[in-house]
Amino acid sequence: MKYGYAILPIVLVAYTNIIRGHTSIAEWGLFLCSLLSMIVFGARGAQLTFVLFFLVSFLFLSRVRFIWKLLISVVILIGVFALPYLLTQLISILDQYGVSSYPIAKYKELLSGTDFIDTSSGRNFLYEYAYLRISEHPLLGNPYNSCYVDTGGDFYYYHNVFLDLLVNYGVFITGGMILLLVYVLWSIFTRGTLDEKYLIAILFIVPFGRLVVSSSFWLRPEFWLFLSYSINTFILQRRRHSSLSVIRSYR
């Protein structure tokens, strides 16, 4: 499953180059091949991450005309309704060549009418433990080994970054962290250059797309890369904005 997250940055960068007009046969080939590999062999979280990045970049960052955004959005909506049929055809083709993987097995279960909880890889039990912990100590949080204790040593984290924060730090600290993060991101997106916006979008989507369904932020170097880059970019932008303000007032 880690393969999907490993190849995800290639998919995002290739897509970014295409949507910004740097198109070529090699770029399209890299994007389509890496995307198909991620769908077939990668974790479902990696695919969800790409979908989120596509929506953010296409709707808010790209300079595509509004009419084209509307038309493509309609096509995507039609594709969502046709997704069961498309997955069925993809699975059928792969079965002919003897290709199988964990995501394909989960797709088959979903298409056969299996309950979503049964395809969640046991995360629903982790979420239930987290909700109980939060309801018991919502303000100040719980000890860091709560998940380890709840699961009898099977897991160290609840496989959701927000649940982990709420369990361990409580509502006040978690709320403050989220507000600070939103403020920093909003400042970057309102004041930053287009290159900075695309880069911060990639650095944000890659770790958080995984952290909402798996892993822990303590274990993800890409999260700390995003955090350090966003803070430094935020500081540099404020300095740049202050310098421009001084120049304008001097004139």
ZIWOTA-V42051 format. One record per pair of residues at least 12 apart in sequence whose C-alpha atoms are under 10 Angstrom apart, sorted by the first residue. I is the first residue (numbers start at 0). J is the second residue. Records with the same first field share a line. If there is no record, write none. Layout:
I=J + J
This chain:
0=37 + 40 + 41 + 42 + 43 + 44 + 45 + 100 + 101 + 102
1=40 + 41 + 42 + 45
2=36 + 37 + 40 + 41 + 42 + 45
3=33 + 34 + 36 + 37 + 38 + 39 + 40 + 41 + 42 + 43 + 44 + 45 + 46
4=37 + 41 + 42 + 43 + 44 + 45 + 46 + 48 + 205 + 206 + 208 + 209
5=37 + 41 + 45 + 205
6=33 + 34 + 36 + 37 + 41 + 45
7=33 + 34 + 36 + 37 + 41 + 45 + 46 + 48 + 49 + 201 + 205
8=33 + 45 + 49 + 201 + 202 + 204 + 205
9=29 + 30 + 33 + 34
10=29 + 30 + 31 + 32 + 33 + 34 + 35 + 36 + 37 + 49
11=30 + 33 + 34 + 48 + 49 + 52 + 53 + 197 + 200 + 201 + 204 + 205
12=26 + 30 + 197 + 198 + 201
13=25 + 26 + 27 + 28 + 29 + 30 + 31 + 33 + 34
14=26 + 27 + 29 + 30 + 31 + 34 + 49 + 52 + 53 + 56
15=30 + 52 + 53 + 56 + 57 + 61 + 197 + 198 + 201
16=30
17=30
18=53 + 56 + 57 + 60 + 61 + 62 + 63
19=60 + 61 + 62 + 63 + 197
20=61 + 62
34=46 + 49
37=49 + 102
38=102 + 103
39=89 + 90 + 93 + 98 + 99 + 100 + 101 + 102 + 103
40=98 + 99 + 100 + 101 + 102 + 103
41=100 + 101 + 102 + 103
42=100 + 101 + 102 + 103 + 209
43=101 + 102 + 103 + 105 + 106 + 209 + 212
44=207 + 208 + 209 + 210 + 211 + 212 + 213
45=204 + 205 + 206 + 208 + 209 + 212
46=208 + 209
47=208 + 209 + 212
48=201 + 204 + 205 + 206 + 207 + 208 + 209 + 211
49=201 + 204 + 205 + 208
50=204 + 208
51=204 + 208
52=197 + 200 + 201 + 203 + 204 + 205 + 208
54=72
55=197 + 200 + 204
56=196 + 197 + 200 + 201
57=71 + 72
58=72
60=188 + 193 + 196 + 197 + 200
61=193 + 197
83=106 + 107 + 109 + 110
84=110
86=103 + 106 + 107 + 110
87=106 + 107 + 110
89=103
90=103 + 104 + 106 + 107
104=118
105=117 + 118 + 119 + 120
106=118
119=212
122=157 + 158 + 159 + 212 + 213
123=157 + 158
124=150 + 157
125=146 + 149 + 150 + 154 + 156 + 157 + 158 + 159 + 162
126=157 + 158 + 159 + 162 + 163
127=157
128=145 + 146 + 149 + 150 + 157 + 162 + 166
129=145 + 146 + 149 + 156 + 157 + 158 + 159 + 162 + 163 + 165 + 166 + 167
130=162 + 165 + 166
131=166
132=145 + 146 + 149 + 162 + 165 + 166 + 167 + 169
133=162 + 163 + 164 + 165 + 166 + 167 + 168 + 169 + 170
134=165 + 166
135=166
136=165 + 166 + 167 + 168 + 169 + 170
137=165 + 166 + 167 + 168 + 169 + 170 + 171
138=165 + 166 + 167 + 168 + 169 + 170 + 171 + 172 + 173
139=165 + 166 + 167 + 168 + 169 + 170 + 171 + 172
140=163 + 164 + 165 + 166 + 167 + 168 + 169 + 170 + 171 + 172 + 173
141=163 + 164 + 165 + 166 + 167 + 168 + 169
142=166 + 167 + 168
143=155 + 156 + 163 + 164 + 166 + 167 + 168
144=156 + 167
145=157 + 163 + 166 + 167
146=158 + 163 + 166 + 167
155=214 + 215
156=213 + 214 + 215 + 216 + 217
157=210 + 211 + 212 + 213 + 214 + 215
158=209 + 210 + 211 + 212 + 213 + 214 + 215 + 216
159=207 + 209 + 210 + 211 + 212 + 213 + 214 + 215 + 216
160=207 + 209 + 210 + 211 + 212 + 213 + 214 + 215 + 216 + 217
161=173 + 174 + 177 + 210 + 211 + 215 + 216
162=211
163=210 + 211 + 215 + 216
164=176 + 215 + 216
180=226 + 229 + 230
182=233
183=226 + 229 + 230 + 232 + 233 + 234
184=196 + 199 + 200 + 203 + 229 + 230 + 232 + 233
185=233
186=229 + 232 + 233 + 236 + 237
187=199 + 229 + 230 + 232 + 233 + 234 + 236 + 237
188=200 + 233
190=233 + 236 + 237 + 239 + 240
191=232 + 233 + 235 + 236
192=236
195=229 + 232
198=225 + 228 + 229
199=225 + 226 + 228 + 229 + 232
200=225
201=225
202=221 + 222 + 223 + 224 + 225 + 226 + 228 + 229
203=221 + 222 + 224 + 225 + 226 + 229
204=222 + 225
205=221 + 222 + 225
206=219 + 220 + 221 + 222 + 223 + 224 + 225
207=219 + 221 + 222 + 225
209=222
210=222
